[in-house]
Amino acid sequence: MLTDNIYQDMQDKILSLELKPGTALSFSNLTPLYHVSISPVRDALKRLASEGLVEIKPQSGTYVSLIDLSKVRDERFTRLYLELGAIEACARTGFGAELAHKIESLIEEQQKAFNCRNTSLFLSLDDQMHSLFFSQCNHDRVFENIKANSGNYHRIRMVSYLFDDMLQNALNQHKAILEAVKANDTQKVLSLERLHISKIENETADYQASYPQYFK
């Protein structure tokens, strides 16, 4: 139980960039922070290392892993094609008014998050919006599996949302997706989703230039 709580807290902090890539993680700092012995902290770090979020270097120390762009590409590829498949599955019976209403509600919340620059909340709402396509075709667990194996892609998305224009662009794309869903235009939704998820490939150089210390 202690290990689970520590693991979840540290995972949240790593994915939200509260614990930045490259940050040193020492037992001397973590054990008093969580008021525990070394054992549950060590176990939590091993779990995070198995997910690629932490790097344990013998004789050197333990660090939050740097963002690996080769893994970003693989994780983005997986996310893209599984999501396109979910959209096609939804389209077989029509997207429907209920799905459109749920997307619209989440976009309204995203607008509020954007207005106060709450990037962590914005990304959480972003994921909730995309997960709706998987829920609609009864594949919630597929989306959860994607999230559980997308630590690098998640973090580069967080970096992207440190730029106001990228944040606004994502919001605009979500609104365009909503309109295509309302129109029940499957090809338009697929085209917009492909553009939306793939855009990060063209933006990576800007992120690296602004935050070179975050990348492997």
Backbone torsions as a table, in degrees:
resi	resn	phi	psi	omega
1	MET	NA	-45.0	179.0
2	LEU	-62.5	-45.2	179.3
3	THR	-59.7	-43.9	-179.9
4	ASP	-59.0	-45.1	-178.6
5	ASN	-65.1	-42.6	179.6
6	ILE	-66.1	-45.6	178.6
7	TYR	-56.9	-48.2	-177.0
8	GLN	-64.7	-41.5	-179.9
9	ASP	-65.1	-44.4	-179.0
10	MET	-69.5	-38.2	177.3
11	GLN	-60.7	-45.1	178.5
12	ASP	-59.3	-42.7	-177.7
13	LYS	-69.3	-35.3	178.2
14	ILE	-70.0	-46.5	-177.4
15	LEU	-67.2	-29.1	179.6
16	SER	-87.4	-2.2	-177.6
17	LEU	70.7	11.5	171.1
18	GLU	-62.5	-40.4	167.9
19	LEU	-98.6	106.9	-171.3
20	LYS	-78.2	152.9	175.7
21	PRO	-53.6	133.5	-179.7
22	GLY	93.1	-8.5	-179.6
23	THR	-64.6	131.6	177.1
24	ALA	-74.2	139.4	-179.9
25	LEU	-121.6	110.7	-177.3
26	SER	-115.6	147.7	177.4
27	PHE	-61.3	-33.9	-178.3
28	SER	-64.8	-26.0	177.0
29	ASN	-92.2	-36.7	-172.3
30	LEU	-80.3	-37.5	-177.2
31	THR	-64.4	-42.8	175.7
32	PRO	-70.8	-29.1	179.3
33	LEU	-62.6	-41.5	-178.1
34	TYR	-99.5	-0.6	177.9
35	HIS	58.0	47.8	-179.0
36	VAL	-137.1	173.9	174.4
37	SER	-81.8	179.4	-177.7
38	ILE	-66.5	-35.2	-171.2
39	SER	-55.7	-53.4	-179.7
40	PRO	-66.1	-30.4	176.6
41	VAL	-67.0	-44.1	178.5
42	ARG	-60.2	-43.8	-179.2
43	ASP	-64.3	-39.8	178.4
44	ALA	-64.6	-41.6	179.7
45	LEU	-64.8	-36.5	177.9
46	LYS	-64.6	-40.0	178.2
47	ARG	-64.7	-42.4	178.9
48	LEU	-66.5	-35.0	177.7
49	ALA	-66.5	-36.5	179.5
50	SER	-66.1	-22.4	178.2
51	GLU	-92.6	-3.6	179.7
52	GLY	82.2	10.9	-179.1
53	LEU	-89.9	-19.1	-179.6
54	VAL	-131.2	143.6	176.8
55	GLU	-117.1	122.7	179.3
56	ILE	-102.0	114.3	-177.7
57	LYS	-108.2	109.6	179.4
58	PRO	-54.9	137.7	179.1
59	GLN	66.2	4.7	-178.8
60	SER	-123.5	-48.2	-179.8
61	GLY	144.1	-175.3	-179.2
62	THR	-120.6	135.5	-173.8
63	TYR	-137.6	152.4	167.2
64	VAL	-64.9	128.2	-175.3
65	SER	-65.0	146.2	173.1
66	LEU	-71.7	156.1	178.9
67	ILE	-72.4	122.4	-177.2
68	ASP	-96.8	111.4	-174.5
69	LEU	-67.0	-28.9	176.4
70	SER	-66.6	-36.2	177.3
71	LYS	-74.0	-34.2	174.8
72	VAL	-56.5	-46.2	-178.5
73	ARG	-62.5	-43.3	179.2
74	ASP	-65.2	-43.4	-177.9
75	GLU	-68.6	-37.7	177.7
76	ARG	-66.4	-40.8	178.7
77	PHE	-59.4	-46.8	178.8
78	THR	-61.2	-47.2	-179.6
79	ARG	-60.5	-45.9	-176.1
80	LEU	-59.3	-53.6	-171.1
81	TYR	-76.9	-28.2	173.6
82	LEU	-71.6	-36.7	178.8
83	GLU	-70.9	-38.8	175.4
84	LEU	-60.9	-38.2	177.1
85	GLY	-65.0	-39.4	178.2
86	ALA	-64.8	-40.2	178.9
87	ILE	-63.4	-43.9	178.7
88	GLU	-62.8	-36.7	178.0
89	ALA	-66.0	-41.1	177.7
90	CYS	-63.1	-39.4	-174.0
91	ALA	-66.8	-20.8	-178.5
92	ARG	-62.3	-29.7	178.4
93	THR	-112.4	5.0	-177.7
94	GLY	88.5	145.2	-177.5
95	PHE	-69.1	-43.1	175.1
96	GLY	86.2	157.6	-176.8
97	ALA	-69.0	-33.4	-178.0
98	GLU	-65.4	-43.6	177.6
99	LEU	-61.8	-44.2	179.7
100	ALA	-60.5	-40.9	-179.5
101	HIS	-64.8	-41.4	180.0
102	LYS	-65.1	-42.8	178.1
103	ILE	-62.6	-43.7	-179.4
104	GLU	-61.4	-41.1	179.6
105	SER	-63.6	-41.7	179.4
106	LEU	-68.4	-36.2	177.0
107	ILE	-65.2	-37.7	176.4
108	GLU	-61.4	-40.6	177.6
109	GLU	-69.0	-35.4	176.3
110	GLN	-63.5	-38.9	178.5
111	GLN	-61.0	-40.6	177.4
112	LYS	-64.6	-42.6	178.9
113	ALA	-63.9	-38.9	177.4
114	PHE	-63.7	-43.1	-177.1
115	ASN	-60.0	-33.1	-179.7
116	CYS	-105.4	10.9	176.8
117	ARG	54.2	41.7	175.3
118	ASN	-90.5	86.2	-172.1
119	THR	-68.3	-34.7	178.9
120	SER	-63.9	-44.2	178.1
121	LEU	-66.3	-40.5	179.3
122	PHE	-57.8	-44.8	-178.7
123	LEU	-69.1	-37.0	176.4
124	SER	-61.5	-44.1	177.8
125	LEU	-66.7	-35.7	175.8
126	ASP	-57.4	-50.1	180.0
127	ASP	-62.6	-41.0	178.5
128	GLN	-60.2	-39.8	-179.7
129	MET	-64.2	-47.2	-179.0
130	HIS	-67.5	-31.8	-179.5
131	SER	-66.0	-19.7	-178.7
132	LEU	-61.5	-34.4	178.9
133	PHE	-64.8	-37.2	179.3
134	PHE	-72.1	-39.0	177.5
135	SER	-63.8	-39.7	-177.7
136	GLN	-59.9	-33.8	-179.7
137	CYS	-105.8	19.5	174.3
138	ASN	61.4	43.5	176.6
139	HIS	-129.7	45.8	179.7
140	ASP	-56.8	-40.5	-176.2
141	ARG	-65.6	-28.2	176.9
142	VAL	-63.1	-44.7	-179.9
143	PHE	-65.8	-39.6	178.4
144	GLU	-63.0	-37.8	177.1
145	ASN	-66.0	-38.6	176.8
146	ILE	-60.1	-48.9	-179.3
147	LYS	-60.0	-40.5	-176.2
148	ALA	-68.7	-16.5	-177.4
149	ASN	-121.9	30.1	-176.5
150	SER	-132.1	39.9	-176.7
151	GLY	-62.1	-37.7	179.9
152	ASN	-72.4	-44.0	179.3
153	TYR	-64.6	-40.3	178.6
154	HIS	-60.6	-44.9	-175.7
155	ARG	-70.5	-34.9	178.0
156	ILE	-70.7	-29.3	173.3
157	ARG	-65.4	-39.3	176.3
158	MET	-62.3	-41.1	176.9
159	VAL	-61.4	-42.1	-178.4
160	SER	-61.1	-33.3	-177.3
161	TYR	-80.6	1.8	170.7
162	LEU	-78.9	-10.2	177.9
163	PHE	-103.7	120.1	-176.7
164	ASP	-57.4	-38.9	-177.8
165	ASP	-68.4	-33.1	177.1
166	MET	-69.3	-38.9	178.9
167	LEU	-63.8	-45.6	179.3
168	GLN	-65.0	-39.6	179.5
169	ASN	-62.3	-42.5	178.5
170	ALA	-62.4	-42.5	179.5
171	LEU	-63.5	-43.2	178.6
172	ASN	-62.2	-40.6	179.0
173	GLN	-65.9	-38.6	176.9
174	HIS	-61.4	-40.9	179.3
175	LYS	-64.8	-37.7	177.7
176	ALA	-67.0	-39.3	176.6
177	ILE	-62.1	-42.0	178.2
178	LEU	-58.5	-46.1	-179.3
179	GLU	-63.1	-37.3	178.0
180	ALA	-68.5	-36.3	176.3
181	VAL	-64.9	-44.2	178.9
182	LYS	-60.3	-36.1	-179.9
183	ALA	-82.3	-4.2	-178.2
184	ASN	57.1	37.4	-178.0
185	ASP	-96.9	90.8	-174.4
186	THR	-58.6	-47.6	-177.3
187	GLN	-63.0	-36.0	177.9
188	LYS	-67.7	-43.0	178.2
189	VAL	-60.9	-45.6	179.9
190	LEU	-61.3	-43.4	179.7
191	SER	-63.2	-44.4	-179.5
192	LEU	-67.3	-39.9	178.8
193	GLU	-64.9	-41.7	178.9
194	ARG	-60.7	-44.8	178.6
195	LEU	-64.5	-43.6	-175.9
196	HIS	-62.9	-47.0	-176.2
197	ILE	-78.2	-28.0	-176.7
198	SER	-85.7	-16.6	-172.2
199	LYS	-59.5	-26.4	-176.0
200	ILE	-63.6	-25.9	178.3
201	GLU	-60.3	-38.8	-177.1
202	ASN	-82.4	-11.9	-175.1
203	GLU	-103.1	-9.8	-171.8
204	THR	-58.2	-38.8	-178.7
205	ALA	-59.7	-36.9	178.8
206	ASP	-66.0	-40.8	-179.9
207	TYR	-65.7	-42.4	179.5
208	GLN	-63.8	-38.5	-179.3
209	ALA	-66.3	-36.5	-177.3
210	SER	-84.4	-31.9	-176.9
211	TYR	-133.8	60.1	-176.4
212	PRO	-60.6	-27.2	-177.7
213	GLN	-70.2	-13.1	-178.3
214	TYR	-86.3	-13.4	-168.5
215	PHE	-112.6	147.0	-179.8
216	LYS	-75.9	NA	NA
